[in-house]
């Protein structure tokens, strides 16, 4: 099965960048990215992409209009494709059975029905979205029940393991590509067809092939393990603050142990992003579905620790500012969940700003990549009223505008530009005493003390 044309359903953070890389590395394959959101497709066809990633714009421009296309015309794109990536959203359910834990698969089901409706010939369907184990069976059942032609289908699982902010590098030089397929002659043939696509730039030894269920579960487990490391070191950060230890020194000491390793041991105000919490809760629900209550409770505790880290950061600000932030100006540096991305999904900044606003603080936010419309949407979604946003939220043009007249400054995203702030200027602009709450441990502690700040740095005793 030779792949000449690929269709991707979904032009979001996964579909757009992944297909741009495939198009750039496989100029002989026509890649079409489809989405029903006209504004999103228009953005992919413009000079201002809807997703910010270092290096992504250059990758898109290399192939766009040649073998890379973005369109809202779904049906002919599906019909003409040999291979169809499904990269639609799978948000956590907010209603009904499994609310707050289970994945909402309505977009997956819609995609499967549409594929069945318009397909002819042989098609390979690739699950790229993060989904629960056994979703492939649901896709196969829906297609079999709605296939009115003689089309044949093979369903593969190919979860993404991109880290936002380094997605282009991750795609160009991945640790591994994981592909799961049915262990039948037809399934193995489809699996090798997708392997051949990736082999255009990924060494074969980095392409792992498994059965469908192992592949589907591996995505959830990978994110759960990474999130667990972050929650673990964040729990230790609180102990370091209480005992006078330094969490960075502890991380360095344990990270040199080859059994542990140094990655994902950086303390912060908490993890965010589109995957970690969603996948953890999905794993919790999966365990509960099989009556595995102890594993479910274990993985739920990772989320609980992450929530606690954010709430204790807010409590530290309030207690330090003489037990009240009512009417006080708090400068927030960073709203994205991590640097080098404009993604705010599950960002720690959302809940921290919400809780400060609930204390009647005046929140002044600066982020170099996140627009006000996104900030406003995120605050509305967590229950901040439009009236409070209008009265208690301000957007600043730069860190110095945010700091002007502020009682306190809090760093919530580790943008590189915050490491090089003019600290004497910041101190001069702020009210005295000038309080700094470094939720990312990126500001120099000695320099903060030298310039007269009252500083709290996460994990520092």
Order of alpha helices (4+ residues) and beta strands (2+ residues): beta-alpha-beta-alpha-alpha-beta-alpha-beta-alpha-beta-alpha-beta-alpha-beta-alpha-beta-alpha-alpha-alpha-alpha-beta-alpha-beta-alpha-alpha-beta-alpha-beta-alpha-beta-alpha-beta
